[in-house]
Amino acid sequence: MAPRPAPDLDLRRDQIVRAARAVAEGEGWEAVTMRRLASALGATQPVVYSAFPGGRQAVIDAVALRGFEAIAAGLEAVPAEPLPRMQAYLAFAADQPRVYEAMFSMPSGLEFGTGAGAGPLQRAFAAIEAAFPGCDGTAAEVAWAAVHGLATLENGGRLPAVRSGARLAYLHRALTTD
């Protein structure tokens, strides 16, 4: 009998992250458990833990990191100006609300705000900062906080979608007027 080939760990991690997103999108993050992911993949829990020894939190962090990669790409795909970058940010949050939750609302083992965080986090912030250049990044931090607040409130249904454009235009004026 020939030995079983070693699993492709990157492929396994990708499958687990995709399964976590699918479960979260269908039923919310509370439904994402290691047991549920194993079942969705037709695997055992030890297989899932072998790919993510940090358990459920590590899986959620992996989803979040992919989200930061995606939002950075979306921001970089538009002009490095305040309004297009803020529009791209809001569009990402609206299009991928469960990923956005993993990035910002779920408990996280990711390091924020120190400048030493994971590459995708730094890249996403750099894309915001490029639209709000300043000597210390304060304008970019305020812009990020404001557009994040809008995204969170809009995704949660706490602000009517019909005025989203007006809110963004107001924010743009507030942030770009000296």
SVG drawing of the C-alpha trace seen along z (x, -y; Angstrom):
<svg xmlns="http://www.w3.org/2000/svg" viewBox="-34 -76 40 78">
<polyline fill="none" stroke="black" stroke-width="0.4" points="0.0,0.0 1.4,-3.4 1.6,-6.1 -1.1,-8.8 0.2,-12.0 0.7,-14.9 -2.2,-17.3 -1.7,-20.7 -2.0,-22.8 -2.6,-26.0 -5.4,-24.4 -6.9,-23.0 -6.8,-26.4 -8.4,-28.0 -11.2,-25.5 -11.8,-26.1 -11.8,-29.9 -14.3,-29.6 -16.5,-27.3 -16.4,-29.7 -17.5,-32.5 -20.3,-30.5 -21.6,-29.4 -21.4,-33.0 -23.1,-34.5 -25.9,-32.0 -26.4,-31.8 -24.2,-34.4 -20.8,-34.0 -22.4,-32.3 -23.0,-29.2 -19.3,-29.0 -17.8,-26.3 -14.9,-24.0 -17.4,-21.1 -19.6,-22.8 -16.6,-23.5 -15.4,-19.9 -18.9,-18.8 -19.1,-21.2 -15.8,-19.9 -16.6,-16.2 -13.6,-16.1 -12.9,-15.6 -12.3,-18.3 -8.7,-17.3 -8.2,-18.0 -9.6,-21.5 -7.5,-22.1 -4.4,-20.9 -4.9,-23.7 -5.9,-26.2 -4.4,-25.2 -5.7,-28.5 -9.2,-27.2 -12.2,-29.3 -10.5,-32.6 -7.7,-31.8 -10.3,-30.9 -12.1,-34.2 -8.8,-36.1 -8.0,-34.4 -11.3,-35.5 -10.6,-39.0 -7.1,-39.1 -8.6,-38.1 -11.1,-40.9 -8.3,-43.4 -6.6,-42.1 -9.8,-42.6 -10.6,-46.0 -7.1,-47.2 -7.4,-46.0 -10.7,-47.7 -9.4,-51.0 -6.3,-50.8 -8.4,-50.3 -10.0,-53.7 -8.3,-57.2 -6.4,-58.1 -8.9,-60.8 -11.1,-61.0 -14.6,-60.5 -13.8,-57.5 -11.9,-55.8 -14.7,-56.3 -17.2,-55.1 -15.2,-52.0 -14.9,-51.4 -18.7,-51.6 -19.3,-49.4 -17.1,-46.7 -18.8,-46.8 -22.2,-46.6 -21.2,-43.9 -19.5,-41.7 -21.1,-42.4 -20.1,-39.2 -16.5,-39.6 -16.7,-43.2 -17.9,-41.9 -15.0,-39.6 -12.6,-42.4 -14.0,-44.9 -16.8,-43.7 -15.7,-40.2 -13.1,-39.7 -9.8,-39.6 -6.3,-38.4 -5.1,-40.9 -2.9,-43.8 -4.4,-47.2 -3.1,-50.8 0.6,-50.0 2.0,-50.0 3.2,-46.5 0.0,-44.7 -0.3,-42.2 0.6,-43.3 -3.0,-43.4 -4.1,-45.7 -1.2,-48.1 -1.9,-48.0 -5.6,-48.8 -4.8,-51.7 -2.1,-53.0 -4.8,-53.1 -6.9,-55.3 -3.9,-57.4 -3.0,-58.0 -6.3,-59.8 -5.8,-61.9 -2.1,-62.6 -0.8,-64.2 2.4,-64.3 1.2,-61.9 -1.8,-60.1 -4.4,-61.8 -6.6,-62.8 -6.6,-59.2 -7.4,-57.9 -10.4,-60.3 -11.6,-59.5 -11.3,-55.8 -13.2,-56.1 -15.9,-58.2 -16.5,-56.0 -16.3,-52.9 -19.0,-54.3 -21.2,-54.9 -20.6,-51.4 -21.4,-49.8 -24.5,-51.8 -25.7,-51.3 -25.0,-47.6 -26.9,-47.3 -29.9,-49.1 -29.6,-51.9 -29.2,-54.6 -31.6,-54.6 -29.8,-53.6 -31.7,-56.2 -29.5,-59.0 -26.1,-57.1 -24.9,-59.3 -25.8,-62.5 -24.0,-61.4 -20.9,-60.5 -21.0,-63.9 -21.3,-65.6 -18.4,-63.6 -16.3,-64.4 -16.9,-68.1 -16.2,-68.0 -12.9,-66.1 -11.6,-68.1 -12.6,-71.7 -10.0,-73.6"/>
</svg>
